[in-house]
Amino acid sequence: MSKRAVDNLIEKKVNENIVNNLEQKICYYKDPYTYKMANLSYAKFLGKDPGDFLDEDIFNILAAAEAEKVIAENIDIFVDKKIIEKEIWTKNSRGENKLLLIKKIPIFNQTGDVENIFCQAKDITNHNILENELRRNRDSLKRIIETIPDIVFLINKQGDILDLWTGDESKLLYTKEEALNKNLKDFLSQEAFKRYKEKITQLFNQNESVTFDYSLIINESRKYFEAKMLNLKNQPKKPKRIIVSVRDISERKENSLKLKKLSREYETILSNVENAIFLINVESGKFRYQRLNSFHEKATGLKTKEVAGKTPIEIFGEKVGPELEKKYRRCLDKKSSISYEEELTLPAGKRVWLTKLTPVINKGEVEKIVGSSLDITENKKKEREIKYLSLHDEMTELYNRRYFENEMERLDSSRKLPVAILIADLDNLKYVNDNFGHQQGDNYIITAAQMIKESIRGIDIAARIGGDEFALILPETDSDEAEKICNRIKEKESDYLKQKNLIEIFSISIGYAVKKSEEISLEEVFRKADKRMYANKAKNKSKKK
């Protein structure tokens, strides 16, 4: 096979891999039973809007039987932590049968557990039909080619046909007897015959055979042929004789034209798809970037002309480059697709990407790697915001009761003792709400929270566990240190009252207790601290009386 043919084959494989792995219909699963989101293509396929999928139960989207299959498959991914790839026939919203290539990719959290599932589906119905048709045509043509040899002509320098041989005369434009009385110009177009005469001159000026292509209209269809000419070494003064072997290359030519057309189509898709696509050459175990698509250049600020032929270290430096090479090498060693999340600082800014690497394998060796990156920066930002809100009190920005109870459970088995629990309750909140309004009451709570935040250490955990109640976990804290923290809070309370002249209104009641041995639970310590807080509250009330 010629180098050009090999290059064409490699290019075809690269393009096929790019197209086959483009995420066309996309959805996220929040957990095995719930959608997180779906893009427009996925939603339209099911006759819905993208908004219908936001945190929606799968049973509310799909028919019961199909939903059960999807959920069972999702559970397997959460348990096995493996990518699932399959082809399925299914009906779209118009009732049409479609063949989909589906890939489900687990998205891992920092602990290595599956957090979400990224699903992509590609409609390969037409491709499947075309592939089957091409396979049938290829098999038929193969049987034909095996039984029919080339047509061989014997001609003179002027192009007169002196003789011919073929295994099937029905393929000739004329009968053999008619053809023997004709010249090549009777077959060829004026342009093709001119090219033939140029090749004849070249043939007699060298010792090697020459080849030229031409085409004919046969039965209203254009056919392509390859003619290979060999000069027969005749004795001096003998007429020149030439052997011409003609082969029908219509299939090869048509495939070449199809490939060029397909390559243009692939290039159009590659240039317009909203995924950052990059191509890596693998040479002797080294990775060098070959090209980026238009979206990649726009989204990252990198340019193909700047990265082409360079290694990850040359582009990203000694810190980030080796980490990228590790991922590329993992794809190379596995000889299969891998997916991962990465945060990169690029010319266009810092972004978070969901990247998939797919190897291009030729004769058992990885020659290239196709990368497809999806920008998930905003998704990750929203996830962080949701996580923050799930663990914090929105008004005070302290931790909430849920987080406090989880930390109580976690630290209860800790051997790092002592651990103190401090309970603080805001006095007179009802009075403030009734007499000054709930907005002033909110400010009252926020002021108390700020005092607590400014009084504790970095290792301490402060939470708002009720309307006017705060709880603190003070790791590795004895009674003396807990007392100091209480005093700091009361000092800030005193300073605040001096500034605001609210001595009779603003007041925080505090109680604490300390866990000194593993035999005592933090729950018991919490109850002691709460009891002491109420004792302090009663004391504060008696003082006011």
C-alpha positions, -999 to 999 in steps of 0.1 A, spaced: 0 0 0 14 34 -9 22 61 17 -6 82 4 -30 53 8 -18 47 44 -22 84 51 -57 83 37 -65 53 58 -51 69 90 -70 101 82 -102 82 77 -98 64 110 -91 96 128 -121 113 113 -143 83 121 -131 83 157 -138 120 160 -173 118 146 -183 86 164 -172 101 198 -188 135 194 -214 141 222 -246 149 202 -274 139 227 -262 145 262 -276 141 297 -264 139 333 -278 115 359 -277 130 394 -280 95 409 -293 62 395 -329 73 397 -328 110 388 -318 131 358 -296 161 365 -299 178 331 -303 171 294 -293 191 263 -317 202 236 -309 174 213 -316 147 239 -348 165 251 -361 169 215 -355 132 208 -379 123 237 -403 151 227 -395 172 258 -378 205 268 -344 205 285 -361 221 316 -382 189 320 -351 170 330 -337 192 358 -335 170 389 -364 150 375 -372 113 384 -365 90 355 -399 74 358 -415 108 351 -396 110 317 -395 75 304 -420 47 301 -419 24 332 -402 -6 315 -376 16 299 -370 36 331 -364 3 350 -338 -7 325 -320 26 327 -321 27 365 -307 -9 367 -279 1 343 -271 33 363 -269 13 395 -244 -10 379 -223 20 369 -224 34 405 -213 0 419 -188 -12 392 -175 23 384 -171 14 347 -180 30 314 -209 14 296 -211 15 258 -238 -1 237 -260 1 207 -298 1 211 -328 4 189 -354 28 204 -383 50 193 -381 88 192 -410 111 200 -424 106 165 -424 69 168 -395 63 145 -371 35 152 -336 48 157 -303 31 164 -283 49 191 -247 45 201 -249 52 239 -219 58 262 -223 63 299 -193 76 318 -191 77 356 -180 110 371 -160 105 403 -158 127 434 -125 133 453 -130 101 473 -132 79 442 -169 72 444 -193 78 415 -211 111 420 -229 115 386 -232 98 353 -224 116 320 -244 100 291 -240 107 254 -260 92 226 -253 94 188 -279 85 162 -261 59 139 -292 47 121 -282 60 86 -246 50 92 -257 15 100 -278 12 69 -250 26 47 -224 3 63 -245 -28 57 -251 -17 21 -214 -10 15 -205 -43 30 -228 -62 7 -215 -42 -24 -179 -48 -13 -185 -86 -10 -201 -87 -45 -173 -67 -61 -147 -89 -45 -162 -120 -60 -163 -103 -94 -127 -91 -92 -115 -125 -83 -129 -140 -115 -121 -113 -140 -85 -104 -150 -74 -70 -164 -80 -63 -201 -47 -64 -219 -41 -46 -252 -12 -48 -276 -8 -15 -295 17 4 -316 31 39 -310 3 55 -330 -23 38 -307 -36 12 -331 -50 -19 -314 -31 -49 -326 -45 -75 -302 -63 -78 -269 -71 -104 -242 -98 -106 -216 -116 -132 -195 -150 -117 -202 -156 -100 -236 -189 -87 -224 -170 -60 -206 -156 -47 -239 -172 -17 -256 -169 -36 -289 -165 -72 -298 -129 -83 -301 -131 -83 -339 -144 -47 -339 -118 -35 -314 -89 -48 -335 -98 -24 -363 -98 7 -340 -73 32 -325 -72 43 -289 -85 77 -300 -118 60 -309 -122 51 -272 -106 81 -254 -117 117 -251 -96 143 -269 -80 153 -236 -73 117 -225 -57 109 -259 -35 139 -256 -23 126 -222 -18 92 -237 6 106 -263 25 125 -236 29 92 -217 40 74 -248 69 99 -253 78 95 -216 77 57 -220 102 56 -249 125 80 -230 128 57 -199 132 21 -191 103 19 -166 65 15 -172 42 45 -171 6 48 -159 -22 72 -166 -59 74 -157 -88 81 -179 -126 79 -178 -153 68 -202 -191 72 -202 -205 37 -204 -243 32 -203 -247 68 -192 -224 63 -162 -188 75 -159 -163 47 -154 -127 52 -143 -97 32 -156 -60 29 -149 -38 20 -179 -3 7 -172 20 8 -203 52 -12 -209 75 -8 -238 84 -41 -255 120 -41 -264 119 -48 -302 148 -53 -325 162 -22 -343 140 -10 -372 111 -31 -360 78 -13 -353 74 -2 -317 51 -25 -297 34 -16 -263 15 -37 -238 -13 -18 -221 -29 -34 -190 -63 -17 -183 -80 -20 -149 -114 -7 -139 -107 15 -109 -142 30 -107 -148 16 -72 -115 29 -60 -121 63 -76 -156 66 -63 -144 56 -28 -117 82 -30 -142 108 -40 -165 97 -12 -136 98 12 -128 134 1 -164 144 4 -166 126 38 -134 143 49 -149 177 40 -181 168 59 -160 157 89 -140 189 87 -172 209 87 -185 190 117 -151 192 135 -150 230 129 -185 237 141 -191 213 170 -192 229 204 -167 206 220 -130 213 223 -114 186 201 -77 181 199 -55 155 180 -23 141 194 4 122 174 20 93 192 56 89 181 80 64 199 60 68 231 61 106 229 31 129 225 29 158 202 -1 179 194 -13 179 158 -43 202 157 -72 218 175 -107 224 162 -121 260 160 -141 257 192 -110 245 211 -91 276 198 -119 299 208 -126 284 242 -90 280 253 -71 308 235 -46 282 222 -40 281 184 -31 251 162 -1 269 147 12 275 182 9 239 195 14 218 164 44 195 167 50 204 204 48 183 235 25 189 266 55 201 286 65 226 258 30 240 258 19 238 295 53 239 313 70 216 338 42 216 363 11 208 343 27 192 312 38 159 330 4 155 346 -12 157 311 13 132 298 4 108 325 -33 108 313 -22 104 277 0 75 286 -28 58 305 -49 60 273 -19 47 253 -13 18 277 -49 8 280 -56 11 243 -91 22 251 -110 54 259 -106 71 293 -124 101 308 -115 125 336 -121 160 349 -93 186 348 -88 222 357 -65 241 334 -53 277 333 -52 286 296 -48 319 277 -86 323 278 -87 318 316 -91 290 342 -118 264 332 -129 230 343 -131 203 316 -146 169 313 -121 153 289 -124 120 270 -93 105 252 -98 79 225 -69 60 209 -66 56 171 -52 21 166 -36 9 134 -22 -27 132 -24 -30 170 -5 2 178 -18 35 190 -9 61 163 -30 90 175 -52 101 204 -84 120 198 -93 143 228 -128 157 233 -133 182 262 -166 196 275 -165 228 295 -182 220 328 -169 251 347 -204 265 354 -217 231 364 -189 226 389 -195 262 402 -232 254 408 -223 221 424 -200 239 448 -227 265 456 -253 238 462 -229 219 485 -221 251 504 -257 260 509 -265 224 520 -240 228 548 -243 264 558 -269 287 573 -278 312 547 -284 342 570 -253 339 592 -230 319 569 -222 297 599 -226 259 595 -261 245 598 -275 219 621 -270 191 596 -233 198 593 -230 202 631 -246 169 638 -224 151 613 -193 166 629 -206 156 663 -209 120 651 -175 121 634 -156 136 664 -174 114 690 -150 86 681 -119 108 680 -91 100 704 -79 136 703 -93 148 737 -104 169 753 -133 182 731 -156 210 743 -191 218 733 -203 254 737 -240 264 734 -250 300 730 -286 313 730 -296 348 720 -317 364 746 -346 388 739 -350 378 702 -388 377 705 -388 411 722 -367 426 693 -389 410 667 -421 422 684 -409 458 691 -384 465 663 -395 442 635 -381 409 620 -355 427 599 -340 441 631 -343 406 646 -323 392 617 -296 419 623 -297 409 659 -289 372 649 -262 382 624 -245 404 650 -244 375 674 -230 352 647 -203 377 638 -192 379 675 -190 341 677 -170 339 644 -145 365 656 -140 348 690 -132 312 679 -101 296 663 -96 282 628 -101 246 640 -134 253 658 -168 246 643 -196 271 648 -232 264 637 -266 280 639 -288 251 650 -320 270 657 -337 304 653 -317 320 682 -294 291 692 -258 285 683 -236 255 690 -198 252 688 -175 222 687 -140 231 701 -115 203 693 -86 196 717 -100 222 741 -101 219 779 -122 239 803 -97 268 806 -96 273 769 -134 270 766 -138 296 793 -115 320 774 -136 316 742 -168 323 763 -151 354 778 -141 366 743 -177 364 732 -190 383 763 -163 409 758 -174 415 722 -210 417 735 -200 443 760 -181 464 734 -211 462 711 -235 474 738 -213 503 747 -213 514 711 -250 509 705 -263 517 740 -285 486 740 -274 472 774 -309 461 783 -317 444 749 -287 426 735 -276 395 755 -261 361 748 -265 332 773 -236 307 771 -229 273 785 -202 248 778 -191 213 788 -159 192 781 -154 156 770 -123 143 788 -126 106 782 -138 82 755 -164 68 779 -185 100 777 -204 107 744 -205 141 728 -243 139 731 -240 138 768 -215 167 767 -240 186 745 -268 181 770 -246 194 799 -236 224 779 -272 231 770 -282 228 806 -255 252 817 -266 277 790 -302 277 804 -288 282 839 -269 312 825 -300 325 808 -320 323 841 -291 341 858 -292 369 832 -330 373 836 -327 375 874 -301 402 870 -325 423 849 -352 420 875 
